[in-house]
């Protein structure tokens, strides 16, 4: 072959390799398409009167009377996850994350023509927070009763559960919730400043007032709103106070707020806590990265020494994620996913990935390296880790599945989400009742009739296993706080590596559901024992009205009263008309078994399950065991 021929062959081979690489990138790195879908999720989560520009057409108006019975209009905001409660803490964190993306990724979002969508997503939250902040020292922190809401499976347009609103004031403080909302207002004021200066000024006023309230009247919001404890229990409020002050300093340039973070650095743990998590509950790593920016920009002044301590802790988080932290590293699954907790783990991976992408930018802008116990690394390493988490989410994992619903050829189709799992109000106009939703739609094995595009589900377990099962809420439920960090992450990666397009998937269609003939009857309660070496202890732990029906929460404790281990226990549960938690159906009628993680009961060991229904209790008995 001639030299010229060899050159042509080499060019051809190179083009083949590049095309193959581009194909791989197109499969896993379609960040522009993924970004657009995340905004659709926020539209699907909207509460209140929907605008004419609403793109998620299967949703309708809902929650229009929120707060009115208590003399305040709390229409709007976002539903938290697959439920219909408006929890203030994760919602505020989500708005802060969206705002941070709008501030730091303005160039990328504008280049993708997504800045308007970002600002709309932020404003749907901040408009609600303005309504909720009725007085300088009053913040309405939650709408909806988590207990009754979680025992109903119905569309938001059909809600019959309690819409009680809960507030914070000087007698019922909540420094964590008020502090996070102040941070959201401050960050949002920066996001809107180049586009709507008057709205930005309004947001900043609310931020300052709420920070003063949070700082002056200290306490955990879950002590003032106990209803939130079972769902979003706060571990402390010091991080939120520092977080709010850091954002207010960035928004105003006022040294008062920077001094606050310096004066309270040790007392509040800002320079003491080295973290391996960043989330709706734990903001320390975020505070440390934000304040490192001040130092890296050479604006530390008299506070340089303390700011260096903040940066040391920011480095601790970053080095732990890169597994270069002298053994004090994060855990990852065999497939490389950051693993923090069993329940909804992807929210921690998405938040950490976004934060590392941000820190990478701050270090790069200062021409600085990341100094880890196991050696110094370039800022690019942080972005590479962030990209690895994004790619895992979008399908580069052992399941070959995208955990962002609607993205790619394979994604979860049985999402733990009420609105997605029941036909649209515009398709099935008759209302779907609390229990009917469980009976007709929750337990279906078929795909959701509505694809909730852009929802980041909870994700796989520590071994990269995922069960696409609507009842598996630990893995299949999406959240605001998990999806929000993806906006900045996808924007950053799209700007770095480009977008390969991608389309909007058509929603699944479904047939008309069967009508339910369920009628509630008055309850009676009689404990019942089994003849096997199993003891059942029944109790009613709660009851409430939904519409004209009273529902009861039944708790059943199963105890092995023998001296030997019991395995493969199968229970028969008759007259069950409502949802059940803590047992798995076997596929046989009225037959249930212990969950996978509780396959056996040791001698004396107990396991409990819960079910909800109106009417008499279910009949529980033992079918078989070994």
C-alpha positions as CSV (number, residue, x, y, z in Angstrom):
1,X,0.0,0.0,0.0
2,X,1.3,3.5,-0.8
3,X,2.0,6.1,1.7
4,X,-1.0,8.1,0.4
5,X,-3.2,5.0,0.7
6,X,-2.0,4.3,4.2
7,X,-2.9,7.9,5.1
8,X,-6.4,7.5,3.7
9,X,-6.8,4.3,5.7
10,X,-5.6,6.1,8.8
11,X,-8.0,8.9,8.3
12,X,-10.8,6.4,7.7
13,X,-10.0,4.5,10.8
14,X,-9.8,7.7,12.8
15,X,-13.2,8.8,11.6
16,X,-14.6,5.4,12.5
17,X,-13.2,5.7,16.0
18,X,-14.5,9.2,16.4
19,X,-18.0,8.3,15.1
20,X,-18.1,5.4,17.5
21,X,-17.1,7.7,20.4
22,X,-19.7,10.2,19.3
23,X,-22.3,7.5,19.3
24,X,-21.4,6.5,22.8
25,X,-21.4,10.2,23.8
26,X,-24.8,10.6,22.2
27,X,-26.1,7.7,24.2
28,X,-24.9,8.9,27.6
29,X,-24.0,12.6,27.3
30,X,-27.2,14.1,25.9
31,X,-27.2,16.7,28.6
32,X,-29.2,19.3,26.7
33,X,-32.1,16.9,26.3
34,X,-31.9,15.7,29.9
35,X,-31.9,19.3,31.1
36,X,-35.1,20.2,29.2
37,X,-36.8,17.2,30.8
38,X,-35.9,18.3,34.3
39,X,-38.0,21.4,33.8
40,X,-40.9,19.3,32.8
41,X,-40.7,17.5,36.1
42,X,-41.1,20.8,37.9
43,X,-44.1,21.6,35.8
44,X,-45.6,18.3,36.8
45,X,-45.1,19.1,40.5
46,X,-46.9,22.5,40.3
47,X,-49.6,23.2,42.8
48,X,-52.2,25.9,42.2
49,X,-53.7,27.4,39.1
50,X,-51.6,26.3,36.1
51,X,-50.6,28.8,33.4
52,X,-51.6,28.7,29.7
53,X,-48.0,27.9,28.9
54,X,-48.1,24.6,30.9
55,X,-46.4,21.9,28.8
56,X,-47.3,19.0,31.0
57,X,-50.9,18.6,29.7
58,X,-52.0,15.7,31.9
59,X,-51.9,18.0,35.0
60,X,-54.8,20.4,36.0
61,X,-55.4,23.0,38.6
62,X,-55.2,21.9,42.2
63,X,-54.8,23.1,45.8
64,X,-56.6,26.4,44.9
65,X,-57.9,26.8,48.5
66,X,-54.7,26.0,50.3
67,X,-54.5,28.1,53.5
68,X,-57.9,29.9,53.0
69,X,-59.5,28.2,56.0
70,X,-56.7,29.7,58.1
71,X,-56.9,33.2,56.7
72,X,-54.0,33.1,54.3
73,X,-53.6,32.3,50.6
74,X,-51.1,29.6,50.1
75,X,-51.9,28.6,46.5
76,X,-49.0,27.7,44.4
77,X,-45.6,26.1,45.2
78,X,-44.6,22.6,44.5
79,X,-45.7,19.2,45.7
80,X,-42.8,17.5,47.3
81,X,-42.5,14.1,45.6
82,X,-45.0,11.4,44.7
83,X,-47.4,12.9,47.3
84,X,-49.3,16.2,47.6
85,X,-47.7,17.8,50.7
86,X,-45.9,21.1,50.3
87,X,-43.0,20.6,52.6
88,X,-41.1,23.9,53.0
89,X,-37.6,22.6,53.8
90,X,-36.9,20.5,50.6
91,X,-38.9,23.0,48.5
92,X,-36.7,25.9,49.6
93,X,-33.5,23.8,49.1
94,X,-34.7,23.0,45.6
95,X,-35.2,26.7,44.8
96,X,-31.8,27.5,46.1
97,X,-30.3,24.8,43.8
98,X,-32.2,26.1,40.8
99,X,-31.1,29.7,41.6
100,X,-27.4,28.6,42.0
101,X,-27.6,27.1,38.5
102,X,-29.1,30.3,37.1
103,X,-26.3,32.3,38.7
104,X,-23.2,30.2,38.0
105,X,-24.4,28.6,34.7
106,X,-26.0,31.7,33.1
107,X,-23.8,31.4,30.0
108,X,-24.7,27.7,29.5
109,X,-28.4,28.1,30.2
110,X,-28.7,31.1,27.9
111,X,-26.8,29.3,25.2
112,X,-29.3,26.4,25.4
113,X,-32.2,28.9,25.5
114,X,-33.2,27.5,28.9
115,X,-32.7,30.6,31.1
116,X,-36.4,31.5,30.9
117,X,-37.4,28.0,31.9
118,X,-35.0,28.2,34.8
119,X,-36.4,31.5,36.0
120,X,-39.9,30.3,35.7
121,X,-39.1,27.2,37.8
122,X,-37.5,29.4,40.5
123,X,-40.4,31.9,40.4
124,X,-43.1,29.3,40.9
125,X,-41.4,28.6,44.2
126,X,-40.5,32.2,45.3
127,X,-44.0,33.5,44.5
128,X,-45.3,30.9,46.9
129,X,-42.7,31.7,49.5
130,X,-43.7,35.4,49.3
131,X,-47.3,34.4,50.1
132,X,-46.0,32.1,52.9
133,X,-43.9,34.9,54.5
134,X,-46.9,37.0,55.7
135,X,-45.0,38.9,58.4
136,X,-41.3,39.5,59.2
137,X,-41.5,36.8,61.9
138,X,-44.1,34.5,60.4
139,X,-43.5,31.8,57.8
140,X,-46.0,29.2,56.8
141,X,-43.8,26.1,56.4
142,X,-46.1,23.3,55.3
143,X,-49.4,22.7,53.6
144,X,-51.0,19.2,53.9
145,X,-50.9,16.5,56.5
146,X,-48.2,14.0,55.7
147,X,-49.9,11.1,57.5
148,X,-53.3,11.3,55.9
149,X,-51.8,12.2,52.5
150,X,-49.6,9.2,52.4
151,X,-52.5,6.9,53.1
152,X,-54.4,8.1,50.0
153,X,-53.6,7.4,46.4
154,X,-55.3,10.0,44.3
155,X,-54.6,12.7,41.8
156,X,-53.8,16.3,43.1
157,X,-56.9,17.4,41.2
158,X,-59.0,15.0,43.3
159,X,-57.5,15.7,46.8
160,X,-59.8,14.9,49.7
161,X,-57.1,14.8,52.4
162,X,-56.4,17.5,54.9
163,X,-54.9,20.7,53.6
164,X,-54.0,22.1,57.0
165,X,-51.2,24.7,56.9
166,X,-48.5,24.9,59.6
167,X,-46.6,28.1,60.5
168,X,-43.5,29.3,62.3
169,X,-43.5,32.4,64.4
170,X,-41.5,33.8,67.4
171,X,-43.3,31.4,69.7
172,X,-42.9,28.4,67.3
173,X,-39.4,28.9,65.8
174,X,-37.7,27.0,63.0
175,X,-34.3,28.4,62.2
176,X,-33.5,25.6,59.7
177,X,-36.6,26.1,57.6
178,X,-36.5,29.9,57.9
179,X,-32.8,29.9,57.2
180,X,-33.1,27.8,54.1
181,X,-36.0,29.9,52.8
182,X,-33.9,33.0,53.4
183,X,-31.1,31.4,51.4
184,X,-33.5,30.6,48.6
185,X,-34.8,34.2,48.5
186,X,-31.2,35.5,48.5
187,X,-30.0,33.2,45.7
188,X,-33.1,33.8,43.7
189,X,-32.6,37.6,44.0
190,X,-29.2,37.1,42.3
191,X,-30.7,34.9,39.6
192,X,-33.4,37.6,38.8
193,X,-31.2,40.6,39.2
194,X,-30.1,40.9,35.5
195,X,-33.6,40.3,34.2
196,X,-36.1,41.8,36.7
197,X,-34.4,44.1,39.2
198,X,-37.6,45.1,41.0
199,X,-38.6,41.5,41.7
200,X,-35.0,40.8,42.7
201,X,-35.2,43.6,45.3
202,X,-38.5,42.2,46.7
203,X,-36.8,38.8,47.1
204,X,-33.8,40.3,48.9
205,X,-36.1,42.1,51.4
206,X,-37.7,38.8,52.3
207,X,-34.3,37.1,52.6
208,X,-33.1,39.7,55.1
209,X,-36.2,39.5,57.2
210,X,-36.3,35.7,57.3
211,X,-32.6,35.5,58.2
212,X,-33.2,37.9,61.1
213,X,-36.2,35.8,62.2
214,X,-34.2,32.6,61.9
215,X,-31.3,33.9,63.9
216,X,-33.2,35.7,66.6
217,X,-35.7,33.0,67.4
218,X,-33.8,29.8,67.3
219,X,-35.2,26.3,67.2
220,X,-35.8,23.2,65.0
221,X,-38.7,23.5,62.7
222,X,-39.8,20.0,63.4
223,X,-40.4,20.9,67.0
224,X,-42.8,23.6,65.8
225,X,-44.3,21.5,63.0
226,X,-44.2,17.9,64.4
227,X,-46.2,16.7,61.4
228,X,-43.0,17.0,59.3
229,X,-40.8,14.8,61.6
230,X,-41.7,11.5,59.9
231,X,-40.9,12.9,56.5
232,X,-38.2,15.6,56.7
233,X,-36.7,15.5,60.1
234,X,-34.1,18.2,60.6
235,X,-30.7,17.3,62.1
236,X,-29.9,20.9,63.2
237,X,-30.2,24.5,62.1
238,X,-26.6,25.8,62.4
239,X,-25.8,24.9,58.8
240,X,-28.8,26.7,57.5
241,X,-28.0,29.9,59.4
242,X,-24.4,29.9,58.0
243,X,-25.9,29.0,54.5
244,X,-28.3,31.9,54.6
245,X,-25.6,34.3,55.7
246,X,-23.3,33.1,53.0
247,X,-25.9,33.6,50.3
248,X,-26.9,37.0,51.7
249,X,-23.3,38.1,51.6
250,X,-23.0,37.0,48.0
251,X,-26.3,38.7,47.1
252,X,-25.6,42.0,48.9
253,X,-21.8,42.2,49.3
254,X,-22.6,43.4,52.9
255,X,-19.7,42.4,55.2
256,X,-22.1,42.0,58.1
257,X,-23.2,38.6,56.7
258,X,-19.6,37.5,56.0
259,X,-18.6,38.5,59.5
260,X,-21.5,36.4,60.8
261,X,-20.0,33.3,59.1
262,X,-16.6,34.1,60.5
263,X,-17.8,34.9,64.1
264,X,-19.9,31.7,64.2
265,X,-17.5,29.5,62.2
266,X,-16.5,27.3,65.1
267,X,-19.6,27.5,67.3
268,X,-21.9,26.5,64.4
269,X,-19.6,23.9,63.0
270,X,-18.7,25.6,59.7
271,X,-15.0,25.0,60.1
272,X,-15.4,22.0,62.3
273,X,-17.5,19.6,60.3
274,X,-15.9,17.7,57.4
275,X,-18.7,16.2,55.4
276,X,-19.3,13.4,52.9
277,X,-22.8,14.5,52.1
278,X,-24.7,17.6,50.7
279,X,-28.4,17.5,50.8
280,X,-31.7,19.3,51.8
281,X,-30.8,18.5,55.4
282,X,-27.0,19.1,55.5
283,X,-25.7,22.3,53.9
284,X,-22.2,22.4,55.5
285,X,-20.4,21.4,52.3
286,X,-22.3,24.0,50.4
287,X,-21.4,26.7,52.9
288,X,-17.8,25.7,52.7
289,X,-17.7,25.8,48.9
290,X,-19.5,29.2,48.8
291,X,-17.1,30.8,51.3
292,X,-14.1,29.2,49.6
293,X,-15.1,31.3,46.5
294,X,-14.6,34.5,48.6
295,X,-11.1,33.3,49.5
296,X,-10.2,32.1,46.0
297,X,-11.2,35.5,44.6
298,X,-8.8,37.2,47.0
299,X,-11.5,38.9,49.0
300,X,-10.8,37.4,52.4
301,X,-9.1,40.4,53.9
302,X,-9.0,40.2,57.7
303,X,-11.0,37.0,57.5
304,X,-8.5,35.1,55.4
305,X,-7.4,32.8,58.2
306,X,-10.9,31.5,59.0
307,X,-11.9,31.3,55.3
308,X,-8.9,29.0,54.8
309,X,-10.4,26.7,57.5
310,X,-13.7,26.7,55.5
311,X,-11.8,25.8,52.4
312,X,-10.0,22.9,54.2
313,X,-13.4,21.5,54.9
314,X,-14.6,22.1,51.3
315,X,-11.5,20.2,50.2
316,X,-12.3,17.4,52.6
317,X,-15.7,16.9,50.9
318,X,-14.2,17.1,47.4
319,X,-11.3,14.7,48.3
320,X,-13.7,12.2,49.9
321,X,-15.7,12.1,46.7
322,X,-12.5,11.5,44.7
323,X,-11.4,8.8,47.2
324,X,-8.2,10.7,47.9
325,X,-9.0,11.7,51.5
326,X,-6.6,9.4,53.4
327,X,-9.2,6.7,53.8
328,X,-12.1,8.9,54.9
329,X,-13.9,8.6,51.6
330,X,-17.4,8.2,50.3
331,X,-18.8,4.8,49.5
332,X,-19.7,3.9,45.9
333,X,-21.6,1.1,44.3
334,X,-19.7,-1.5,42.2
335,X,-20.9,0.6,39.2
336,X,-19.4,3.8,40.6
337,X,-22.4,5.6,42.0
338,X,-22.0,7.6,45.2
339,X,-23.9,5.8,47.9
340,X,-25.0,7.5,51.0
341,X,-28.4,6.0,52.1
342,X,-30.7,3.2,51.0
343,X,-33.7,5.5,50.7
344,X,-33.7,7.7,47.6
345,X,-29.9,7.6,47.2
346,X,-29.7,9.4,43.9
347,X,-30.6,12.7,45.5
348,X,-27.3,12.7,47.3
349,X,-25.4,11.8,44.1
350,X,-27.0,14.6,42.1
351,X,-26.4,17.2,44.8
352,X,-22.8,16.2,45.3
353,X,-22.1,16.1,41.6
354,X,-23.5,19.7,41.1
355,X,-21.5,21.0,44.1
356,X,-18.3,19.5,42.8
357,X,-18.9,21.0,39.3
358,X,-19.3,24.4,41.0
359,X,-16.2,23.9,43.1
360,X,-14.3,22.8,40.0
361,X,-15.2,26.2,38.4
362,X,-14.1,28.2,41.5
363,X,-10.7,26.4,41.6
364,X,-10.2,26.8,37.9
365,X,-11.0,30.5,37.9
366,X,-8.3,31.0,40.6
367,X,-5.8,28.7,38.8
368,X,-5.7,26.6,42.0
369,X,-5.4,22.9,42.6
370,X,-7.3,20.6,45.0
371,X,-5.0,19.6,47.8
372,X,-5.9,16.1,49.1
373,X,-4.2,13.9,51.7
374,X,-3.4,11.5,48.9
375,X,-2.0,14.2,46.6
376,X,-2.9,17.3,44.7
377,X,-5.3,17.1,41.7
378,X,-6.5,19.4,39.0
379,X,-10.0,20.9,39.2
380,X,-10.9,18.8,36.1
381,X,-10.9,15.7,38.3
382,X,-13.9,17.1,40.2
383,X,-15.8,17.7,36.9
384,X,-14.9,14.2,35.8
385,X,-16.4,12.8,38.9
386,X,-19.5,15.0,38.5
387,X,-19.9,13.7,34.9
388,X,-19.5,10.1,36.0
389,X,-22.5,10.6,38.3
390,X,-24.5,12.3,35.6
391,X,-23.7,9.5,33.1
392,X,-24.7,6.8,35.7
393,X,-28.0,8.6,36.1
394,X,-28.6,8.8,32.3
395,X,-27.9,5.1,31.7
396,X,-24.2,4.3,32.0
397,X,-24.9,1.7,34.7
398,X,-25.2,-2.0,35.2
399,X,-29.0,-1.9,34.5
400,X,-28.5,0.0,31.2
401,X,-31.3,2.2,32.5
402,X,-31.8,5.9,32.7
403,X,-33.0,6.9,36.1
404,X,-34.3,10.2,34.7
405,X,-37.8,9.3,33.6
406,X,-38.4,9.9,29.9
407,X,-34.8,10.0,28.9
408,X,-33.3,7.4,26.7
409,X,-34.7,4.1,25.5
410,X,-35.1,2.5,28.9
411,X,-36.2,4.2,32.1
412,X,-38.6,3.5,35.0
413,X,-42.2,3.2,33.9
414,X,-43.8,2.4,37.2
415,X,-42.9,5.5,39.2
416,X,-44.2,6.0,42.8
417,X,-46.1,9.1,41.9
418,X,-49.8,9.6,42.3
419,X,-50.5,11.9,39.4
420,X,-48.4,9.9,36.9
421,X,-49.9,6.5,37.9
422,X,-53.6,7.5,37.5
423,X,-55.1,8.7,34.1
424,X,-55.3,12.4,33.7
425,X,-58.3,14.3,34.9
426,X,-58.8,15.2,31.2
427,X,-59.0,11.5,30.2
428,X,-60.9,10.1,33.2
429,X,-63.0,12.9,34.4
430,X,-64.7,11.1,37.3
431,X,-62.9,11.5,40.5
432,X,-60.6,8.8,41.8
433,X,-61.1,8.3,45.6
434,X,-58.5,7.7,48.2
435,X,-58.8,3.9,48.4
436,X,-59.9,3.4,44.8
437,X,-56.6,4.8,43.7
438,X,-54.7,2.1,45.7
439,X,-57.0,-0.7,44.5
440,X,-57.2,0.3,40.8
441,X,-53.9,2.0,40.1
442,X,-51.2,1.7,42.8
443,X,-50.8,-2.0,42.5
444,X,-51.0,-2.3,38.7
445,X,-48.1,-3.9,37.0
446,X,-48.7,-1.9,33.9
447,X,-46.8,1.2,33.0
448,X,-47.9,4.6,34.3
449,X,-50.5,6.2,32.0
450,X,-48.6,9.5,32.2
451,X,-44.8,9.7,31.8
452,X,-43.4,12.1,34.4
453,X,-40.6,13.4,32.2
454,X,-37.5,14.6,34.0
455,X,-38.2,13.0,37.4
456,X,-35.1,11.6,39.0
457,X,-36.3,8.4,40.9
458,X,-34.7,7.3,44.1
459,X,-32.4,4.9,42.2
460,X,-30.6,1.6,42.8
461,X,-29.3,0.0,45.9
462,X,-25.7,-0.4,47.0
463,X,-25.2,-3.2,44.5
464,X,-26.7,-1.3,41.5
465,X,-29.9,-3.3,41.6
466,X,-33.2,-1.5,40.8
467,X,-36.7,-2.8,41.0
468,X,-39.1,-0.9,38.7
469,X,-42.0,-1.3,41.0
470,X,-44.4,1.4,42.0
471,X,-44.7,0.0,45.5
472,X,-41.0,0.2,46.0
473,X,-41.0,3.8,47.1
474,X,-37.5,3.8,48.4
475,X,-36.2,3.4,44.8
476,X,-39.0,4.5,42.6
477,X,-40.2,7.8,44.1
478,X,-38.9,11.1,42.6
479,X,-38.3,14.3,44.7
480,X,-37.8,18.0,44.1
481,X,-34.6,18.0,46.1
482,X,-33.1,15.2,44.0
483,X,-34.0,16.6,40.6
484,X,-33.2,20.3,41.3
485,X,-29.4,20.0,41.3
486,X,-29.5,18.3,37.9
487,X,-30.3,21.7,36.2
488,X,-26.9,23.2,37.0
489,X,-25.1,19.9,36.5
490,X,-26.6,19.2,33.1
491,X,-26.2,22.8,32.0
492,X,-22.5,22.7,33.0
493,X,-21.8,19.5,31.3
494,X,-23.7,20.5,28.2
495,X,-21.6,23.6,27.9
496,X,-18.4,21.6,28.3
497,X,-19.2,18.7,26.1
498,X,-22.1,19.8,23.9
499,X,-25.6,18.6,23.4
500,X,-26.6,15.9,21.0
501,X,-30.3,16.7,20.8
502,X,-32.9,14.1,21.6
503,X,-36.7,14.3,21.6
504,X,-39.7,14.4,23.8
505,X,-41.1,11.0,24.4
506,X,-44.8,10.4,23.9
507,X,-46.7,9.4,27.1
508,X,-48.0,5.9,27.5
509,X,-51.7,5.4,26.8
510,X,-54.0,3.3,28.9
511,X,-57.5,2.0,28.8
512,X,-60.3,3.2,31.0
513,X,-59.9,1.8,34.5
514,X,-62.5,-0.5,36.1
515,X,-65.0,1.2,38.4
516,X,-64.6,0.5,42.1
517,X,-67.5,-0.8,44.1
518,X,-65.8,-0.2,47.4
519,X,-68.0,1.2,50.2
520,X,-66.7,2.0,53.6
521,X,-68.4,0.6,56.6
522,X,-68.1,1.4,60.3
523,X,-65.0,-0.1,61.9
524,X,-64.8,-2.7,64.6
525,X,-61.6,-3.9,66.3
526,X,-60.9,-7.3,67.7
527,X,-57.3,-8.6,68.1
528,X,-56.8,-12.0,66.6
529,X,-54.1,-14.6,67.3
530,X,-52.7,-17.3,65.0
531,X,-52.3,-21.0,66.0
532,X,-48.8,-21.1,64.6
533,X,-45.7,-20.1,66.6
534,X,-46.4,-16.6,65.5
535,X,-48.0,-13.9,67.6
536,X,-50.0,-11.1,66.0
537,X,-50.5,-7.8,67.9
538,X,-53.0,-5.5,66.2
539,X,-53.5,-1.9,67.0
540,X,-55.0,1.2,65.5
541,X,-52.5,4.0,65.6
542,X,-54.4,6.8,63.8
543,X,-57.7,7.7,62.2
544,X,-58.9,10.6,60.1
545,X,-61.7,11.8,57.8
546,X,-61.3,12.0,54.1
547,X,-64.4,13.3,52.4
548,X,-67.3,11.5,54.2
549,X,-65.2,8.4,55.1
550,X,-63.2,7.7,58.2
551,X,-60.0,5.8,57.6
552,X,-57.9,3.9,60.1
553,X,-54.2,3.2,60.2
554,X,-53.7,-0.4,61.4
555,X,-50.4,-1.6,62.7
556,X,-49.7,-5.3,63.0
557,X,-46.7,-6.7,64.9
558,X,-45.6,-10.2,63.8
559,X,-43.5,-11.9,66.5
560,X,-41.8,-15.3,66.4
561,X,-42.6,-16.8,69.8
562,X,-40.8,-20.1,69.2
563,X,-37.2,-20.9,70.1
564,X,-36.2,-21.4,66.5
565,X,-35.7,-19.3,63.4
566,X,-38.6,-19.0,61.1
567,X,-38.1,-18.4,57.3
568,X,-40.3,-18.2,54.2
569,X,-43.2,-17.0,56.2
570,X,-46.4,-16.6,54.1
571,X,-49.4,-14.7,55.5
572,X,-53.0,-14.7,54.3
573,X,-54.7,-11.3,54.6
574,X,-58.4,-11.2,53.9
575,X,-60.8,-8.3,53.7
576,X,-58.0,-5.9,52.8
577,X,-59.3,-3.0,50.9
578,X,-56.6,-0.4,51.4
579,X,-52.8,0.1,50.9
580,X,-50.3,-2.0,52.8
581,X,-46.7,-1.3,53.8
582,X,-44.1,-3.7,55.2
583,X,-45.1,-6.8,53.3
584,X,-44.7,-7.9,49.7
585,X,-47.4,-9.6,47.7
586,X,-46.5,-13.1,46.4
587,X,-48.6,-13.0,43.3
588,X,-51.2,-15.4,44.8
589,X,-54.5,-14.0,46.0
590,X,-54.5,-12.5,49.5
591,X,-51.0,-13.9,50.1
592,X,-48.1,-11.9,51.4
593,X,-44.5,-12.5,52.5
594,X,-41.8,-10.6,54.4
595,X,-39.8,-8.1,52.4
596,X,-36.5,-9.1,50.8
597,X,-34.4,-7.5,53.6
598,X,-36.3,-9.4,56.3
599,X,-36.4,-13.0,55.0
600,X,-36.2,-14.6,58.4
601,X,-37.4,-14.0,61.9
602,X,-35.0,-15.1,64.6
603,X,-36.4,-16.5,67.9
604,X,-38.2,-13.7,69.7
605,X,-37.7,-11.3,66.7
606,X,-40.6,-9.1,65.5
607,X,-41.6,-7.4,62.3
608,X,-44.4,-5.0,61.8
609,X,-46.5,-3.9,58.8
610,X,-49.1,-1.2,58.4
611,X,-52.3,-1.0,56.3
612,X,-55.0,1.6,55.9
613,X,-58.7,1.2,55.2
614,X,-62.1,2.4,56.2
615,X,-64.3,-0.3,57.7
616,X,-63.4,-3.4,59.7
617,X,-59.8,-4.6,60.2
618,X,-58.4,-7.2,57.8
619,X,-58.1,-10.9,58.9
620,X,-54.5,-12.0,59.2
621,X,-53.4,-15.6,59.5
622,X,-50.4,-17.8,58.8
623,X,-50.4,-19.9,55.6
624,X,-47.0,-21.5,55.8
625,X,-43.5,-21.2,57.2
626,X,-40.2,-23.1,57.7
